[in-house]
Each structure stands twice: as C-alpha cells, then as structure tokens.
Amino acid sequence: MARKRGGKQRTQKPQNGDAGAEPASENRKKRKKRKKGDEQPDSLVEWVKSIAIAVVLFLFLRTFIVQTFIITSGSMEETLLVGDMLVVNRLALGSRIPGTSLRIPGYSSPDFGDVIVFDPPHDDTLKLIKRLVGMGGDTLEMRSRVLYRNGTALDEPYVTHHNEPDDRDYVMDWQRDHLTSDVNRATYSPSRDDWGPLVIPEDRYFMLGDNRERSYDSRYWGLLERWRLEGRAVFIYYAYNGESYRPFPWLREVRWGRVGDRVR
C-alpha cells in the first residue's frame, strides 16, 4: 500500500531585503529631492553669472568696438537714406572711456572722405553722421556749390544737389577766424554755397553732408575736435523706408537691396 504523505504546507519567510523594500524606495526619493533642492540655488547663481557676463560683454563691445546707428534725417542722401541702420567701427578711431577724459587710441586715423559718426559742438544730446572733407593743414572753399580742397576742385559723385536758393546765416561768422590772409574779414559774408577759403587748424575736422543744400554741418556750427569723433560707418545691416506713413514700415517696406552695402 502506498503511504500518504502527510505534513503541513511550508510557507517561506520574507527575506530581510524584501521586508525593507518599501522604506528603501522612500529613502531614495527623499535623497533625490534633497539633491534637486541643493541644485536649484547653484543653477540660479550660474544663470545670474551668465547674464552679468553677457551684459558686460555687450557694454564693452558697444563702448569700445562697434555700435549701431540709425539714419533719421536726409542730410546724407543718397549715400544714406532715412531708415538705414549702420554698423559703426569705434575701434578704428579710438574711444573715450566713459566718465573720464581719457581716450583709448584707435588703430587708424581719420581720413578724407570717411563717413563718421560724431558728437556735434552745438548740441550735446545729438550724434550726427557726415563726410570728412577737411583736416588740419587743408585749405577749403566753396564756389557756386563746388568744393575746392587745397586749390583743386573735387569730383564728388556721392553729392546730391537741389534747385534751392542760396542761404546766408549769421552763425557762419565763425569762419572769419580761419580765413586766408588775402580775404578781408570785415567784408566777408559767407553763404551755404559760397564761402572760404578757410585754413583748417591742426587736430580739427570739417564735415559736410552729401545732401549739400539740406545739411546742417560744419559750414554753420564750425570745426570738430578729435575727441568728438565716435567711429567710422562701415556697412548697412538693415534698411527700410523710414519716411513712410504706413504702419510697420520696418516690416512692410524693407529695402533689401541696401542690406549689406558698404558705406562709401
């Protein structure tokens, strides 16, 4: 006869590791939360550092290397039009250190024909852009709208003229202090289209707008000192019809053909 196998069913006891499974999982979650909490302040500090470095670099570049300039008047037409946005090289001519009279020298000097952004002597709140036509030692004069430099009539293909009557202004009387010796200062009466000859002193600069009959320039407010020169215009990085009355002309009336043009 076969014997019945008797006995109670055995049950397995939980292993030590199984008994602690739930608490261990909770501990890991708590450790992760603590790590995330520790990382948040560090991430915030790094973010603030990155922003601060970006701001410092931007200010440094804008103060000493390059700046942007937008044309808001027609005094340089057709070379520059209202709505043209320019990149200006400040490094070329050197830059003043803000808040001081010190100047970092540039790698080049102003030259005849340069289109330059500068601080005008008649208004401290403005920055203007004109063409440099006279430097220290030059003799300049204008006869019937033709500019003469050192006795030679200049070929200026960039100049625009309009059929407008000549203009005389008492503010042009500053020119009497720089006339050549053969001109009678007492009877000298300059106008927009006829003036000089003037001898430009050393370290002084004479600026004219290319739109000659519609430019308020050195003929009126005088000569520039070297420290007033801000930078040389390089190229047009964006352009739109700045004289348009339509909404959003900077989107609807972009002058794509001028974008990227060098300023000459």
Phi and psi in degrees as GROMACS dihedral restraints (atoms count N, CA, C in turn):
[ dihedral_restraints ]
;  ai    aj    ak    al  type     phi  dphi    fc
    3     4     5     6     1   -85.6    20    10
    4     5     6     7     1   138.9    20    10
    6     7     8     9     1   -86.0    20    10
    7     8     9    10     1   139.3    20    10
    9    10    11    12     1   -73.9    20    10
   10    11    12    13     1   137.0    20    10
   12    13    14    15     1   -88.1    20    10
   13    14    15    16     1   114.2    20    10
   15    16    17    18     1  -103.2    20    10
   16    17    18    19     1   176.9    20    10
   18    19    20    21     1   132.9    20    10
   19    20    21    22     1   154.2    20    10
   21    22    23    24     1   -80.1    20    10
   22    23    24    25     1   146.6    20    10
   24    25    26    27     1   -69.0    20    10
   25    26    27    28     1   134.0    20    10
   27    28    29    30     1   -89.9    20    10
   28    29    30    31     1   139.1    20    10
   30    31    32    33     1  -113.2    20    10
   31    32    33    34     1   142.1    20    10
   33    34    35    36     1   -82.4    20    10
   34    35    36    37     1   136.6    20    10
   36    37    38    39     1   -80.2    20    10
   37    38    39    40     1   143.8    20    10
   39    40    41    42     1   -63.8    20    10
   40    41    42    43     1   137.1    20    10
   42    43    44    45     1   -69.5    20    10
   43    44    45    46     1   158.9    20    10
   45    46    47    48     1   -59.5    20    10
   46    47    48    49     1   -40.7    20    10
   48    49    50    51     1   -65.2    20    10
   49    50    51    52     1   -36.3    20    10
   51    52    53    54     1   -69.5    20    10
   52    53    54    55     1   -37.5    20    10
   54    55    56    57     1   -62.1    20    10
   55    56    57    58     1   -28.4    20    10
   57    58    59    60     1  -101.0    20    10
   58    59    60    61     1    14.6    20    10
   60    61    62    63     1   -63.8    20    10
   61    62    63    64     1   -47.3    20    10
   63    64    65    66     1   -65.9    20    10
   64    65    66    67     1   -46.4    20    10
   66    67    68    69     1   -61.2    20    10
   67    68    69    70     1   -37.8    20    10
   69    70    71    72     1   -63.8    20    10
   70    71    72    73     1   -40.6    20    10
   72    73    74    75     1   -62.6    20    10
   73    74    75    76     1   -42.2    20    10
   75    76    77    78     1   -63.6    20    10
   76    77    78    79     1   -37.9    20    10
   78    79    80    81     1   -64.3    20    10
   79    80    81    82     1   -41.2    20    10
   81    82    83    84     1   -62.9    20    10
   82    83    84    85     1   -41.2    20    10
   84    85    86    87     1   -61.6    20    10
   85    86    87    88     1   -41.0    20    10
   87    88    89    90     1   -64.2    20    10
   88    89    90    91     1   -39.8    20    10
   90    91    92    93     1   -64.6    20    10
   91    92    93    94     1   -38.7    20    10
   93    94    95    96     1   -63.9    20    10
   94    95    96    97     1   -41.3    20    10
   96    97    98    99     1   -62.8    20    10
   97    98    99   100     1   -40.3    20    10
   99   100   101   102     1   -64.4    20    10
  100   101   102   103     1   -39.5    20    10
  102   103   104   105     1   -64.5    20    10
  103   104   105   106     1   -43.2    20    10
  105   106   107   108     1   -62.6    20    10
  106   107   108   109     1   -39.3    20    10
  108   109   110   111     1   -64.7    20    10
  109   110   111   112     1   -35.0    20    10
  111   112   113   114     1   -71.8    20    10
  112   113   114   115     1   -31.8    20    10
  114   115   116   117     1   -75.5    20    10
  115   116   117   118     1   -28.6    20    10
  117   118   119   120     1   -59.3    20    10
  118   119   120   121     1   -48.1    20    10
  120   121   122   123     1   -62.1    20    10
  121   122   123   124     1   -38.0    20    10
  123   124   125   126     1   -65.1    20    10
  124   125   126   127     1   -41.9    20    10
  126   127   128   129     1   -63.4    20    10
  127   128   129   130     1   -39.1    20    10
  129   130   131   132     1   -64.8    20    10
  130   131   132   133     1   -41.2    20    10
  132   133   134   135     1   -63.6    20    10
  133   134   135   136     1   -44.4    20    10
  135   136   137   138     1   -64.0    20    10
  136   137   138   139     1   -38.5    20    10
  138   139   140   141     1   -63.6    20    10
  139   140   141   142     1   -44.6    20    10
  141   142   143   144     1   -63.6    20    10
  142   143   144   145     1   -41.0    20    10
  144   145   146   147     1   -61.3    20    10
  145   146   147   148     1   -43.3    20    10
  147   148   149   150     1   -62.5    20    10
  148   149   150   151     1   -43.7    20    10
  150   151   152   153     1   -63.5    20    10
  151   152   153   154     1   -43.4    20    10
  153   154   155   156     1   -63.0    20    10
  154   155   156   157     1   -42.8    20    10
  156   157   158   159     1   -64.7    20    10
  157   158   159   160     1   -41.3    20    10
  159   160   161   162     1   -62.2    20    10
  160   161   162   163     1   -41.8    20    10
  162   163   164   165     1   -64.9    20    10
  163   164   165   166     1   -44.1    20    10
  165   166   167   168     1   -62.6    20    10
  166   167   168   169     1   -44.2    20    10
  168   169   170   171     1   -63.4    20    10
  169   170   171   172     1   -41.0    20    10
  171   172   173   174     1   -61.0    20    10
  172   173   174   175     1   -47.6    20    10
  174   175   176   177     1   -64.3    20    10
  175   176   177   178     1   -38.7    20    10
  177   178   179   180     1   -64.2    20    10
  178   179   180   181     1   -47.6    20    10
  180   181   182   183     1   -61.8    20    10
  181   182   183   184     1   -43.3    20    10
  183   184   185   186     1   -70.3    20    10
  184   185   186   187     1   -32.4    20    10
  186   187   188   189     1   -81.0    20    10
  187   188   189   190     1   -37.4    20    10
  189   190   191   192     1  -119.1    20    10
  190   191   192   193     1   -18.0    20    10
  192   193   194   195     1  -110.9    20    10
  193   194   195   196     1   -67.0    20    10
  195   196   197   198     1  -138.2    20    10
  196   197   198   199     1   159.3    20    10
  198   199   200   201     1  -145.7    20    10
  199   200   201   202     1   166.7    20    10
  201   202   203   204     1  -108.4    20    10
  202   203   204   205     1   155.3    20    10
  204   205   206   207     1  -147.9    20    10
  205   206   207   208     1   134.6    20    10
  207   208   209   210     1  -112.9    20    10
  208   209   210   211     1   136.1    20    10
  210   211   212   213     1   -81.0    20    10
  211   212   213   214     1   123.5    20    10
  213   214   215   216     1  -118.2    20    10
  214   215   216   217     1    -1.6    20    10
  216   217   218   219     1  -138.8    20    10
  217   218   219   220     1   167.6    20    10
  219   220   221   222     1   -95.6    20    10
  220   221   222   223     1    18.5    20    10
  222   223   224   225     1   -69.4    20    10
  223   224   225   226     1   -15.7    20    10
  225   226   227   228     1  -112.9    20    10
  226   227   228   229     1    13.1    20    10
  228   229   230   231     1   -63.9    20    10
  229   230   231   232     1   145.3    20    10
  231   232   233   234     1   -91.3    20    10
  232   233   234   235     1     3.8    20    10
  234   235   236   237     1   -62.4    20    10
  235   236   237   238     1   -47.9    20    10
  237   238   239   240     1  -129.3    20    10
  238   239   240   241     1   134.4    20    10
  240   241   242   243     1  -110.1    20    10
  241   242   243   244     1   156.4    20    10
  243   244   245   246     1   -60.9    20    10
  244   245   246   247     1   125.4    20    10
  246   247   248   249     1   105.2    20    10
  247   248   249   250     1   -10.4    20    10
  249   250   251   252     1   -69.5    20    10
  250   251   252   253     1   136.2    20    10
  252   253   254   255     1  -113.7    20    10
  253   254   255   256     1   125.2    20    10
  255   256   257   258     1  -113.2    20    10
  256   257   258   259     1   152.4    20    10
  258   259   260   261     1   -98.5    20    10
  259   260   261   262     1   127.8    20    10
  261   262   263   264     1  -113.9    20    10
  262   263   264   265     1   127.7    20    10
  264   265   266   267     1   -85.8    20    10
  265   266   267   268     1   104.3    20    10
  267   268   269   270     1   -83.4    20    10
  268   269   270   271     1   -26.6    20    10
  270   271   272   273     1   -66.1    20    10
  271   272   273   274     1   -31.4    20    10
  273   274   275   276     1   -61.1    20    10
  274   275   276   277     1   -44.6    20    10
  276   277   278   279     1  -100.5    20    10
  277   278   279   280     1    -4.1    20    10
  279   280   281   282     1    90.3    20    10
  280   281   282   283     1   160.3    20    10
  282   283   284   285     1  -136.8    20    10
  283   284   285   286     1   148.0    20    10
  285   286   287   288     1   -77.9    20    10
  286   287   288   289     1   144.1    20    10
  288   289   290   291     1   -79.7    20    10
  289   290   291   292     1   122.2    20    10
  291   292   293   294     1   -54.4    20    10
  292   293   294   295     1   136.0    20    10
  294   295   296   297     1    81.5    20    10
  295   296   297   298     1     2.5    20    10
  297   298   299   300     1  -133.9    20    10
  298   299   300   301     1   173.1    20    10
  300   301   302   303     1   -97.9    20    10
  301   302   303   304     1     4.4    20    10
  303   304   305   306     1   -78.4    20    10
  304   305   306   307     1   150.1    20    10
  306   307   308   309     1  -134.1    20    10
  307   308   309   310     1   131.6    20    10
  309   310   311   312     1   -82.6    20    10
  310   311   312   313     1   121.8    20    10
  312   313   314   315     1   -66.0    20    10
  313   314   315   316     1   148.1    20    10
  315   316   317   318     1   -89.6    20    10
  316   317   318   319     1   177.3    20    10
  318   319   320   321     1   -92.7    20    10
  319   320   321   322     1    -0.9    20    10
  321   322   323   324     1  -147.0    20    10
  322   323   324   325     1   171.3    20    10
  324   325   326   327     1  -111.2    20    10
  325   326   327   328     1   155.2    20    10
  327   328   329   330     1   -58.9    20    10
  328   329   330   331     1   142.1    20    10
  330   331   332   333     1  -131.6    20    10
  331   332   333   334     1   155.5    20    10
  333   334   335   336     1   -56.1    20    10
  334   335   336   337     1   132.5    20    10
  336   337   338   339     1    92.6    20    10
  337   338   339   340     1   -10.5    20    10
  339   340   341   342     1   -63.0    20    10
  340   341   342   343     1   141.6    20    10
  342   343   344   345     1   -98.0    20    10
  343   344   345   346     1   116.7    20    10
  345   346   347   348     1  -127.2    20    10
  346   347   348   349     1   140.4    20    10
  348   349   350   351     1   -90.2    20    10
  349   350   351   352     1   137.3    20    10
  351   352   353   354     1  -152.5    20    10
  352   353   354   355     1   166.9    20    10
  354   355   356   357     1   -93.5    20    10
  355   356   357   358     1   114.0    20    10
  357   358   359   360     1   -73.2    20    10
  358   359   360   361     1   152.6    20    10
  360   361   362   363     1   -75.8    20    10
  361   362   363   364     1   -17.5    20    10
  363   364   365   366     1   -93.2    20    10
  364   365   366   367     1    -8.4    20    10
  366   367   368   369     1  -156.0    20    10
  367   368   369   370     1   110.7    20    10
  369   370   371   372     1   -72.0    20    10
  370   371   372   373     1   -12.9    20    10
  372   373   374   375     1   -90.7    20    10
  373   374   375   376     1    -5.6    20    10
  375   376   377   378     1  -104.8    20    10
  376   377   378   379     1   155.4    20    10
  378   379   380   381     1  -127.4    20    10
  379   380   381   382     1   128.8    20    10
  381   382   383   384     1  -116.1    20    10
  382   383   384   385     1   165.9    20    10
  384   385   386   387     1  -133.7    20    10
  385   386   387   388     1   126.7    20    10
  387   388   389   390     1  -146.0    20    10
  388   389   390   391     1   179.3    20    10
  390   391   392   393     1  -101.6    20    10
  391   392   393   394     1   135.2    20    10
  393   394   395   396     1   -79.7    20    10
  394   395   396   397     1   118.1    20    10
  396   397   398   399     1  -119.6    20    10
  397   398   399   400     1    -8.5    20    10
  399   400   401   402     1  -150.4    20    10
  400   401   402   403     1   137.1    20    10
  402   403   404   405     1  -129.3    20    10
  403   404   405   406     1   177.6    20    10
  405   406   407   408     1   -52.7    20    10
  406   407   408   409     1   128.0    20    10
  408   409   410   411     1    95.8    20    10
  409   410   411   412     1   -15.7    20    10
  411   412   413   414     1   -76.2    20    10
  412   413   414   415     1   150.8    20    10
  414   415   416   417     1  -113.5    20    10
  415   416   417   418     1   120.4    20    10
  417   418   419   420     1  -117.1    20    10
  418   419   420   421     1   145.4    20    10
  420   421   422   423     1  -156.7    20    10
  421   422   423   424     1   159.6    20    10
  423   424   425   426     1  -129.3    20    10
  424   425   426   427     1   131.1    20    10
  426   427   428   429     1  -128.3    20    10
  427   428   429   430     1   115.8    20    10
  429   430   431   432     1    51.4    20    10
  430   431   432   433     1    47.3    20    10
  432   433   434   435     1    75.4    20    10
  433   434   435   436     1    -0.8    20    10
  435   436   437   438     1   -94.7    20    10
  436   437   438   439     1   126.8    20    10
  438   439   440   441     1   -89.6    20    10
  439   440   441   442     1   131.4    20    10
  441   442   443   444     1  -113.8    20    10
  442   443   444   445     1   132.5    20    10
  444   445   446   447     1  -122.4    20    10
  445   446   447   448     1   117.4    20    10
  447   448   449   450     1    54.1    20    10
  448   449   450   451     1    42.3    20    10
  450   451   452   453     1    84.8    20    10
  451   452   453   454     1    -3.6    20    10
  453   454   455   456     1  -111.4    20    10
  454   455   456   457     1   129.3    20    10
  456   457   458   459     1   -68.6    20    10
  457   458   459   460     1   132.4    20    10
  459   460   461   462     1   -90.8    20    10
  460   461   462   463     1   140.1    20    10
  462   463   464   465     1   -88.8    20    10
  463   464   465   466     1   113.5    20    10
  465   466   467   468     1  -123.2    20    10
  466   467   468   469     1    82.8    20    10
  468   469   470   471     1   -67.4    20    10
  469   470   471   472     1   -16.2    20    10
  471   472   473   474     1   -84.1    20    10
  472   473   474   475     1    -8.4    20    10
  474   475   476   477     1   -80.9    20    10
  475   476   477   478     1   141.1    20    10
  477   478   479   480     1  -113.9    20    10
  478   479   480   481     1   135.9    20    10
  480   481   482   483     1  -120.1    20    10
  481   482   483   484     1   152.9    20    10
  483   484   485   486     1  -129.0    20    10
  484   485   486   487     1   152.3    20    10
  486   487   488   489     1   -81.0    20    10
  487   488   489   490     1    78.7    20    10
  489   490   491   492     1  -128.1    20    10
  490   491   492   493     1   145.8    20    10
  492   493   494   495     1   -64.6    20    10
  493   494   495   496     1   153.0    20    10
  495   496   497   498     1   -62.3    20    10
  496   497   498   499     1   159.6    20    10
  498   499   500   501     1  -131.4    20    10
  499   500   501   502     1   134.4    20    10
  501   502   503   504     1  -117.9    20    10
  502   503   504   505     1   139.8    20    10
  504   505   506   507     1  -143.2    20    10
  505   506   507   508     1   135.4    20    10
  507   508   509   510     1   -62.8    20    10
  508   509   510   511     1   -22.8    20    10
  510   511   512   513     1   -66.5    20    10
  511   512   513   514     1   -14.0    20    10
  513   514   515   516     1   -79.1    20    10
  514   515   516   517     1    -0.6    20    10
  516   517   518   519     1   -65.0    20    10
  517   518   519   520     1   -16.6    20    10
  519   520   521   522     1   -57.4    20    10
  520   521   522   523     1   -24.1    20    10
  522   523   524   525     1   -63.6    20    10
  523   524   525   526     1   -23.4    20    10
  525   526   527   528     1   -59.6    20    10
  526   527   528   529     1   -28.4    20    10
  528   529   530   531     1   -76.9    20    10
  529   530   531   532     1    -5.2    20    10
  531   532   533   534     1  -127.6    20    10
  532   533   534   535     1    15.6    20    10
  534   535   536   537     1   -72.0    20    10
  535   536   537   538     1   153.1    20    10
  537   538   539   540     1   -68.3    20    10
  538   539   540   541     1   160.4    20    10
  540   541   542   543     1   -66.1    20    10
  541   542   543   544     1   -18.1    20    10
  543   544   545   546     1   -88.4    20    10
  544   545   546   547     1     3.3    20    10
  546   547   548   549     1  -103.9    20    10
  547   548   549   550     1   133.5    20    10
  549   550   551   552     1   -77.5    20    10
  550   551   552   553     1   111.3    20    10
  552   553   554   555     1   -65.8    20    10
  553   554   555   556     1   -32.0    20    10
  555   556   557   558     1   -65.9    20    10
  556   557   558   559     1   -34.0    20    10
  558   559   560   561     1  -104.1    20    10
  559   560   561   562     1     2.0    20    10
  561   562   563   564     1   -66.2    20    10
  562   563   564   565     1   127.2    20    10
  564   565   566   567     1  -136.8    20    10
  565   566   567   568     1    87.0    20    10
  567   568   569   570     1   -74.3    20    10
  568   569   570   571     1   156.5    20    10
  570   571   572   573     1  -136.3    20    10
  571   572   573   574     1   178.0    20    10
  573   574   575   576     1   -61.6    20    10
  574   575   576   577     1   -37.7    20    10
  576   577   578   579     1   -99.6    20    10
  577   578   579   580     1   -11.4    20    10
  579   580   581   582     1  -140.5    20    10
  580   581   582   583     1   116.3    20    10
  582   583   584   585     1  -161.5    20    10
  583   584   585   586     1   166.2    20    10
  585   586   587   588     1    86.5    20    10
  586   587   588   589     1  -170.0    20    10
  588   589   590   591     1   -74.7    20    10
  589   590   591   592     1   141.1    20    10
  591   592   593   594     1  -114.8    20    10
  592   593   594   595     1   140.7    20    10
  594   595   596   597     1   -99.8    20    10
  595   596   597   598     1   121.0    20    10
  597   598   599   600     1   -84.0    20    10
  598   599   600   601     1   122.5    20    10
  600   601   602   603     1   -67.1    20    10
  601   602   603   604     1   163.4    20    10
  603   604   605   606     1   -61.9    20    10
  604   605   606   607     1   144.5    20    10
  606   607   608   609     1    61.8    20    10
  607   608   609   610     1    31.1    20    10
  609   610   611   612     1  -129.1    20    10
  610   611   612   613     1   154.5    20    10
  612   613   614   615     1  -136.9    20    10
  613   614   615   616     1   141.6    20    10
  615   616   617   618     1  -112.8    20    10
  616   617   618   619     1   123.2    20    10
  618   619   620   621     1  -115.5    20    10
  619   620   621   622     1   139.4    20    10
  621   622   623   624     1  -131.4    20    10
  622   623   624   625     1   146.5    20    10
  624   625   626   627     1   -82.0    20    10
  625   626   627   628     1   147.6    20    10
  627   628   629   630     1   -69.7    20    10
  628   629   630   631     1   -26.4    20    10
  630   631   632   633     1   -88.7    20    10
  631   632   633   634     1    78.6    20    10
  633   634   635   636     1   -58.5    20    10
  634   635   636   637     1   -38.7    20    10
  636   637   638   639     1   -83.6    20    10
  637   638   639   640     1    -5.0    20    10
  639   640   641   642     1  -130.7    20    10
  640   641   642   643     1    36.6    20    10
  642   643   644   645     1  -128.3    20    10
  643   644   645   646     1   130.5    20    10
  645   646   647   648     1   -98.4    20    10
  646   647   648   649     1   106.3    20    10
  648   649   650   651     1  -140.2    20    10
  649   650   651   652     1  -155.0    20    10
  651   652   653   654     1   -61.0    20    10
  652   653   654   655     1   -21.6    20    10
  654   655   656   657     1   -58.4    20    10
  655   656   657   658     1   -31.6    20    10
  657   658   659   660     1  -100.3    20    10
  658   659   660   661     1   -55.6    20    10
  660   661   662   663     1   -95.7    20    10
  661   662   663   664     1    -3.0    20    10
  663   664   665   666     1   102.8    20    10
  664   665   666   667     1  -162.6    20    10
  666   667   668   669     1   -88.0    20    10
  667   668   669   670     1   156.9    20    10
  669   670   671   672     1  -105.4    20    10
  670   671   672   673     1   140.6    20    10
  672   673   674   675     1   -80.6    20    10
  673   674   675   676     1   159.3    20    10
  675   676   677   678     1   -60.2    20    10
  676   677   678   679     1   -37.6    20    10
  678   679   680   681     1   -68.4    20    10
  679   680   681   682     1   -14.4    20    10
  681   682   683   684     1   -80.1    20    10
  682   683   684   685     1   -14.6    20    10
  684   685   686   687     1   -75.9    20    10
  685   686   687   688     1   124.6    20    10
  687   688   689   690     1   -94.3    20    10
  688   689   690   691     1   -41.4    20    10
  690   691   692   693     1   175.4    20    10
  691   692   693   694     1   166.8    20    10
  693   694   695   696     1   -98.5    20    10
  694   695   696   697     1   127.5    20    10
  696   697   698   699     1   -66.7    20    10
  697   698   699   700     1   134.3    20    10
  699   700   701   702     1  -109.9    20    10
  700   701   702   703     1   -59.1    20    10
  702   703   704   705     1  -154.5    20    10
  703   704   705   706     1   166.1    20    10
  705   706   707   708     1   -93.7    20    10
  706   707   708   709     1   118.3    20    10
  708   709   710   711     1   -96.2    20    10
  709   710   711   712     1   -14.5    20    10
  711   712   713   714     1  -161.7    20    10
  712   713   714   715     1   150.7    20    10
  714   715   716   717     1  -153.2    20    10
  715   716   717   718     1   138.4    20    10
  717   718   719   720     1  -148.0    20    10
  718   719   720   721     1   170.7    20    10
  720   721   722   723     1   -76.6    20    10
  721   722   723   724     1    94.4    20    10
  723   724   725   726     1   -74.3    20    10
  724   725   726   727     1    -7.2    20    10
  726   727   728   729     1  -103.0    20    10
  727   728   729   730     1     6.5    20    10
  729   730   731   732     1   -75.3    20    10
  730   731   732   733     1   147.1    20    10
  732   733   734   735     1   -99.9    20    10
  733   734   735   736     1     1.5    20    10
  735   736   737   738     1   -76.1    20    10
  736   737   738   739     1   150.5    20    10
  738   739   740   741     1   -64.0    20    10
  739   740   741   742     1   143.6    20    10
  741   742   743   744     1    52.5    20    10
  742   743   744   745     1    52.8    20    10
  744   745   746   747     1   -64.8    20    10
  745   746   747   748     1   -25.4    20    10
  747   748   749   750     1   -68.9    20    10
  748   749   750   751     1   -11.7    20    10
  750   751   752   753     1  -109.7    20    10
  751   752   753   754     1   -36.5    20    10
  753   754   755   756     1   -92.2    20    10
  754   755   756   757     1   -21.5    20    10
  756   757   758   759     1  -129.4    20    10
  757   758   759   760     1    52.9    20    10
  759   760   761   762     1   -73.7    20    10
  760   761   762   763     1   136.0    20    10
  762   763   764   765     1   -97.3    20    10
  763   764   765   766     1    79.9    20    10
  765   766   767   768     1   -61.3    20    10
  766   767   768   769     1   -30.2    20    10
  768   769   770   771     1   -66.6    20    10
  769   770   771   772     1   -16.7    20    10
  771   772   773   774     1   -97.2    20    10
  772   773   774   775     1   -16.4    20    10
  774   775   776   777     1   -64.5    20    10
  775   776   777   778     1   126.9    20    10
  777   778   779   780     1    91.4    20    10
  778   779   780   781     1    -7.5    20    10
  780   781   782   783     1   -66.6    20    10
  781   782   783   784     1   137.8    20    10
  783   784   785   786     1   -75.2    20    10
  784   785   786   787     1   148.7    20    10
  786   787   788   789     1   -90.5    20    10
  787   788   789   790     1   119.8    20    10
